[in-house]
Amino acid sequence: MRTPVLVLAGIVCLAATYGWVNSARHRYRLVRRIDMETAPDAYTLAWSNFRKEAHSASLYGLLALVAFLTAFADVEVLFALVAIPAMVSTVWARNGLREARMARQRIDIERRAQEALDQEELAPKAWAARLAPEELPEYSGFEVGKVYQAGTGLMAGDFFDVFKAAPTRLAVVIGDVAGHGIESSITAFQAKYLLRTFLAQFRDPAQALEELNRQMASVDRSEEFISLVVLVFDTEAESLRYASAGHPATFLWHEREVRPLRSTGPLLMLDPQGSYFSREIPLERDDMALMYTDGLAEARNGEDLFGEERIGDALRRNPGIAPDVLCKQLLDAANDFNKGIIEDDVAILAIRKT
């Protein structure tokens, strides 16, 4: 009975030897690919792993040899050979704690690097959430719809805002900072929240734009400019007053027709002394304004642009459509026209007086 058991143990140890030899061979190839001068920690850890697996291969190889020889030669003293790798393990064990610390430090470094990458990935989403929030408060007497689609750039430059500038005045803003990147996002953020202050201070949106332009142009941003449109719905005066700084036309359904509300002044930040004026329109029940950034009108199909005419026609065909449905239909139509997601940021707002 003794011989078959030893033979079986020898076969098992031989199989384990084969597995550890193959693994050690691959580990050695990895060691040779690491430059000890440029990555000493990685080299040390890779060499340690190779050494441990080579040690395991030698240990199981000796056990297989001893099992086979003992089975047939009955020389039990051969088991003393196992003491050789055991002694080697005792020597190597002194470095085990240092290598374990190095491995833990490497894991910590990789974890921190991953956290930094995660933060870098989340940053554009966080900025977009502030510039174009997914949820807007409800305002009595008005129905608001909106969509926002980020482009291929890292950071957003489009923004919109809907807020009470006064108890009887609802301000609706949409704008676009030229360019992409963190600088454009910061500029958009500043413009959005400064305008809140100025629209609360000035009843006329043109005055608010002039003050915003002076403040934004006072800082040297020679390569940046902003297009922006402001609508102020006055429920006490039953009127709509608007001012536009070089922004694409806003379309207004009023008196059973769609009219474009064109620019009333230059782009912001081009001229610190730029002047703006506003226009006032009587506000009626079911009047609806459609605002958007240029990414919508400039969606392309070859050389053709989606264009303002298609945008105005969307409102003209169905003026009774729900604002949020209108915004989503327009974005879908532009993406289909573009034969894929539009590369530029796109923001669309629609607001109806109920």
C-alpha positions as CSV (number, residue, x, y, z in Angstrom):
1,M,0.0,0.0,0.0
2,R,2.9,2.3,0.8
3,T,4.4,2.3,-2.8
4,P,1.1,3.3,-4.6
5,V,0.5,6.1,-2.2
6,L,4.0,7.5,-2.7
7,V,3.8,7.1,-6.4
8,L,0.5,9.0,-6.4
9,A,2.0,11.7,-4.3
10,G,5.0,11.9,-6.6
11,I,2.7,12.3,-9.7
12,V,0.7,15.1,-8.0
13,C,3.9,16.9,-7.0
14,L,5.2,16.5,-10.5
15,A,2.1,18.1,-11.9
16,A,2.4,21.0,-9.5
17,T,6.1,21.3,-10.5
18,Y,5.1,21.6,-14.1
19,G,2.5,24.3,-13.3
20,W,4.9,26.4,-11.2
21,V,7.7,26.1,-13.8
22,N,5.4,27.5,-16.5
23,S,4.3,30.3,-14.2
24,A,7.8,31.1,-13.2
25,R,8.9,31.3,-16.8
26,H,6.2,33.9,-17.6
27,R,7.2,35.9,-14.5
28,Y,10.8,35.9,-15.6
29,R,9.8,37.3,-19.0
30,L,8.0,40.1,-17.2
31,V,11.1,40.8,-15.1
32,R,13.2,41.2,-18.2
33,R,10.7,43.7,-19.6
34,I,11.0,46.1,-16.6
35,D,13.8,48.6,-16.5
36,M,15.3,48.5,-13.0
37,E,16.6,52.1,-13.3
38,T,13.3,53.7,-14.2
39,A,10.9,51.5,-12.2
40,P,12.8,50.0,-9.3
41,D,9.7,49.2,-7.2
42,A,8.0,47.4,-10.0
43,Y,11.2,45.5,-10.8
44,T,11.6,44.4,-7.1
45,L,8.0,43.2,-6.9
46,A,8.2,41.4,-10.2
47,W,11.5,39.7,-9.2
48,S,10.0,38.7,-5.9
49,N,7.0,37.0,-7.6
50,F,9.3,35.2,-10.0
51,R,11.5,34.0,-7.1
52,K,8.6,32.7,-5.1
53,E,7.2,30.7,-8.0
54,A,10.7,29.4,-8.9
55,H,11.0,28.3,-5.2
56,S,7.6,26.6,-5.3
57,A,8.6,24.7,-8.5
58,S,11.9,23.5,-6.9
59,L,10.1,22.5,-3.7
60,Y,7.5,20.4,-5.5
61,G,10.1,19.0,-7.9
62,L,12.1,17.8,-4.9
63,L,9.0,16.3,-3.3
64,A,8.2,14.4,-6.5
65,L,11.8,13.1,-6.7
66,V,11.8,12.0,-3.0
67,A,8.4,10.4,-3.3
68,F,9.4,8.3,-6.3
69,L,12.8,7.3,-4.8
70,T,11.3,6.4,-1.4
71,A,8.6,4.4,-3.1
72,F,11.1,2.1,-4.7
73,A,14.4,2.4,-2.8
74,D,13.0,2.8,0.7
75,V,15.5,5.5,1.5
76,E,13.5,7.8,3.8
77,V,16.6,9.9,4.6
78,L,16.0,11.5,1.2
79,F,13.2,13.6,2.7
80,A,16.0,15.6,4.3
81,L,16.4,17.2,0.8
82,V,13.2,19.1,1.4
83,A,15.1,21.1,4.1
84,I,17.0,22.9,1.3
85,P,14.1,24.9,-0.1
86,A,12.9,25.4,3.5
87,M,16.2,27.0,4.4
88,V,16.0,29.2,1.3
89,S,12.5,30.3,2.3
90,T,13.8,31.2,5.8
91,V,16.4,33.5,4.2
92,W,13.9,35.1,1.8
93,A,11.3,35.6,4.5
94,R,13.4,38.5,5.8
95,N,12.5,40.5,2.7
96,G,8.8,39.5,2.8
97,L,7.7,42.4,5.0
98,R,9.5,45.0,2.9
99,E,8.0,43.6,-0.3
100,A,4.5,43.5,1.3
101,R,4.8,47.2,2.2
102,M,6.0,48.0,-1.3
103,A,3.0,46.1,-2.7
104,R,0.6,48.0,-0.4
105,Q,2.2,51.4,-1.4
106,R,1.8,50.5,-5.0
107,I,-1.9,49.6,-4.5
108,D,-2.4,52.9,-2.7
109,I,-0.7,54.8,-5.5
110,E,-2.9,53.1,-8.1
111,R,-6.0,53.8,-6.1
112,R,-5.2,57.5,-5.8
113,A,-4.4,57.6,-9.5
114,Q,-7.8,56.0,-10.3
115,E,-9.5,58.5,-7.9
116,A,-7.9,61.3,-9.8
117,L,-9.0,59.9,-13.1
118,D,-12.6,59.5,-11.8
119,Q,-12.6,63.1,-10.6
120,E,-11.3,64.2,-14.0
121,E,-14.1,62.3,-15.7
122,L,-16.8,63.7,-13.3
123,A,-15.6,67.3,-13.5
124,P,-17.3,68.0,-16.9
125,K,-20.5,66.5,-15.6
126,A,-20.4,68.6,-12.5
127,W,-19.8,71.8,-14.5
128,A,-22.6,70.9,-16.9
129,A,-25.0,70.3,-14.0
130,R,-24.4,73.9,-12.8
131,L,-24.5,75.5,-16.3
132,A,-27.4,73.5,-17.6
133,P,-29.3,71.9,-14.7
134,E,-31.3,68.8,-15.3
135,E,-34.2,70.0,-13.1
136,L,-35.8,73.4,-13.1
137,P,-38.3,74.7,-10.5
138,E,-41.9,75.1,-11.5
139,Y,-43.2,78.6,-11.9
140,S,-46.9,79.4,-11.6
141,G,-48.3,80.7,-14.9
142,F,-45.5,79.2,-17.1
143,E,-44.6,75.9,-18.6
144,V,-40.9,75.3,-19.3
145,G,-39.2,72.7,-21.4
146,K,-35.5,72.2,-21.9
147,V,-32.9,69.8,-23.2
148,Y,-29.1,69.8,-23.1
149,Q,-26.7,67.6,-25.0
150,A,-23.0,67.8,-24.3
151,G,-20.7,67.8,-27.4
152,T,-17.4,66.1,-27.9
153,G,-15.4,68.7,-26.0
154,L,-14.1,68.1,-22.5
155,M,-16.0,71.0,-20.9
156,A,-19.3,72.7,-21.6
157,G,-19.6,76.3,-22.7
158,D,-23.4,76.5,-23.2
159,F,-25.7,77.5,-20.3
160,F,-29.2,78.4,-19.5
161,D,-31.1,79.8,-16.5
162,V,-34.7,80.3,-15.4
163,F,-35.3,82.3,-12.2
164,K,-37.5,84.9,-10.5
165,A,-35.7,88.3,-11.0
166,A,-38.5,89.9,-8.9
167,P,-41.9,88.7,-7.6
168,T,-43.6,89.6,-10.9
169,R,-40.7,89.1,-13.3
170,L,-39.5,85.7,-14.6
171,A,-36.1,85.8,-16.3
172,V,-35.1,83.2,-18.9
173,V,-31.5,83.2,-20.2
174,I,-29.6,81.1,-22.7
175,G,-26.0,81.6,-23.8
176,D,-22.9,80.2,-25.3
177,V,-19.2,81.0,-24.7
178,A,-17.0,80.6,-27.7
179,G,-14.4,77.8,-27.5
180,H,-14.1,74.8,-25.3
181,G,-12.2,73.8,-22.2
182,I,-12.1,74.8,-18.6
183,E,-11.7,78.5,-19.3
184,S,-14.9,78.7,-21.4
185,S,-16.8,76.8,-18.6
186,I,-15.5,79.2,-16.0
187,T,-16.5,82.2,-18.1
188,A,-20.0,80.7,-18.7
189,F,-20.4,80.1,-14.9
190,Q,-19.4,83.7,-14.1
191,A,-21.7,85.2,-16.8
192,K,-24.6,83.1,-15.6
193,Y,-24.5,84.1,-12.0
194,L,-23.4,87.7,-12.5
195,L,-26.4,88.1,-14.8
196,R,-28.7,87.0,-12.0
197,T,-27.5,89.9,-9.9
198,F,-27.8,92.5,-12.7
199,L,-31.3,91.3,-13.8
200,A,-32.5,91.7,-10.2
201,Q,-30.9,95.2,-10.1
202,F,-32.1,96.5,-13.5
203,R,-35.6,96.2,-14.8
204,D,-34.5,96.6,-18.4
205,P,-32.5,93.5,-19.6
206,A,-30.5,95.7,-22.0
207,Q,-29.1,97.5,-19.0
208,A,-28.2,94.2,-17.3
209,L,-26.4,93.1,-20.5
210,E,-24.4,96.4,-20.6
211,E,-23.3,96.0,-17.0
212,L,-22.4,92.3,-17.6
213,N,-20.4,93.3,-20.6
214,R,-18.5,95.9,-18.7
215,Q,-17.7,93.5,-15.9
216,M,-16.7,90.6,-18.1
217,A,-14.7,92.7,-20.6
218,S,-12.7,94.3,-17.7
219,V,-10.7,91.1,-17.4
220,D,-8.3,90.2,-20.3
221,R,-9.9,87.4,-22.1
222,S,-9.0,88.4,-25.7
223,E,-10.0,85.1,-27.2
224,E,-13.4,84.7,-25.5
225,F,-16.8,86.2,-26.3
226,I,-20.3,85.3,-25.3
227,S,-23.6,85.2,-27.2
228,L,-26.6,85.5,-25.0
229,V,-30.3,86.3,-25.0
230,V,-32.5,87.4,-22.1
231,L,-36.3,87.2,-21.9
232,V,-38.1,88.8,-19.0
233,F,-41.7,87.9,-18.6
234,D,-43.5,90.5,-16.5
235,T,-46.8,89.1,-15.2
236,E,-47.9,92.5,-13.8
237,A,-47.4,94.5,-17.0
238,E,-48.4,91.5,-19.1
239,S,-45.4,91.9,-21.3
240,L,-42.3,90.2,-22.6
241,R,-39.1,92.3,-22.8
242,Y,-36.0,90.9,-24.4
243,A,-32.4,91.8,-25.3
244,S,-29.9,89.7,-27.2
245,A,-26.1,90.0,-27.4
246,G,-25.3,88.6,-30.8
247,H,-27.3,85.4,-30.1
248,P,-29.2,83.3,-32.8
249,A,-32.8,84.4,-33.2
250,T,-35.3,83.4,-30.6
251,F,-38.6,82.3,-32.1
252,L,-41.8,83.6,-30.5
253,W,-45.3,82.3,-31.1
254,H,-47.5,85.4,-30.7
255,E,-50.8,86.6,-32.3
256,R,-51.1,83.3,-34.2
257,E,-47.7,83.6,-36.0
258,V,-44.1,82.8,-35.4
259,R,-41.7,85.8,-35.3
260,P,-37.9,85.9,-34.9
261,L,-36.5,88.0,-32.1
262,R,-33.2,89.1,-33.5
263,S,-30.0,90.4,-31.8
264,T,-30.2,93.8,-30.1
265,G,-26.5,94.3,-29.5
266,P,-23.0,92.9,-30.1
267,L,-21.5,89.8,-28.6
268,L,-20.4,90.3,-25.0
269,M,-16.7,90.9,-24.2
270,L,-15.9,92.3,-27.7
271,D,-16.2,96.0,-26.6
272,P,-16.4,97.1,-23.0
273,Q,-18.4,100.1,-24.1
274,G,-20.8,98.1,-26.3
275,S,-24.4,99.3,-26.2
276,Y,-27.6,97.2,-26.1
277,F,-31.3,97.9,-26.4
278,S,-34.4,95.9,-25.5
279,R,-37.8,95.4,-27.1
280,E,-41.1,94.9,-25.4
281,I,-44.0,92.8,-26.7
282,P,-47.5,92.4,-25.1
283,L,-47.7,89.0,-23.4
284,E,-50.8,86.8,-24.1
285,R,-52.0,83.5,-22.9
286,D,-50.3,80.5,-24.8
287,D,-47.5,82.7,-26.2
288,M,-44.4,80.5,-26.4
289,A,-40.7,81.4,-26.9
290,L,-38.2,79.0,-28.3
291,M,-34.5,79.6,-27.4
292,Y,-31.4,77.6,-28.4
293,T,-27.6,77.7,-28.8
294,D,-25.9,77.7,-32.2
295,G,-25.0,74.0,-32.0
296,L,-28.6,73.3,-33.0
297,A,-28.7,75.5,-36.0
298,E,-25.2,74.5,-37.1
299,A,-25.8,70.8,-37.2
300,R,-24.5,69.6,-40.6
301,N,-25.5,67.1,-43.3
302,G,-22.6,67.5,-45.7
303,E,-22.6,71.1,-46.7
304,D,-26.1,71.8,-45.5
305,L,-26.9,73.3,-42.1
306,F,-30.0,72.4,-40.0
307,G,-30.6,76.2,-39.9
308,E,-32.9,78.6,-38.3
309,E,-35.7,78.0,-40.8
310,R,-36.2,74.4,-39.7
311,I,-36.2,75.5,-36.0
312,G,-38.9,78.1,-36.6
313,D,-40.9,75.7,-38.7
314,A,-41.0,73.2,-35.8
315,L,-42.8,75.8,-33.7
316,R,-44.9,77.0,-36.6
317,R,-46.2,73.5,-37.4
318,N,-47.5,72.8,-33.9
319,P,-47.7,75.9,-31.7
320,G,-49.8,74.0,-29.1
321,I,-47.1,71.4,-28.5
322,A,-45.8,70.9,-25.0
323,P,-42.5,72.8,-24.5
324,D,-40.5,69.8,-23.3
325,V,-41.8,67.7,-26.2
326,L,-40.8,70.5,-28.7
327,C,-37.3,70.6,-27.3
328,K,-36.8,66.9,-27.5
329,Q,-38.2,66.7,-31.0
330,L,-35.9,69.4,-32.2
331,L,-32.8,67.8,-30.7
332,D,-33.8,64.4,-32.3
333,A,-34.4,66.0,-35.6
334,A,-31.0,67.8,-35.6
335,N,-29.2,64.6,-34.6
336,D,-30.9,62.7,-37.4
337,F,-30.0,65.5,-39.8
338,N,-26.4,65.3,-38.6
339,K,-26.5,61.5,-39.0
340,G,-25.1,61.1,-35.5
341,I,-24.7,63.0,-32.3
342,I,-23.9,66.7,-32.9
343,E,-20.2,67.5,-32.0
344,D,-21.0,70.9,-30.5
345,D,-22.9,71.5,-27.2
346,V,-26.6,72.0,-27.7
347,A,-29.0,73.7,-25.3
348,I,-32.7,74.3,-26.1
349,L,-35.3,76.1,-23.9
350,A,-39.0,76.6,-24.6
351,I,-41.4,78.5,-22.3
352,R,-45.1,79.1,-22.6
353,K,-47.4,81.5,-20.8
354,T,-50.3,79.5,-19.5
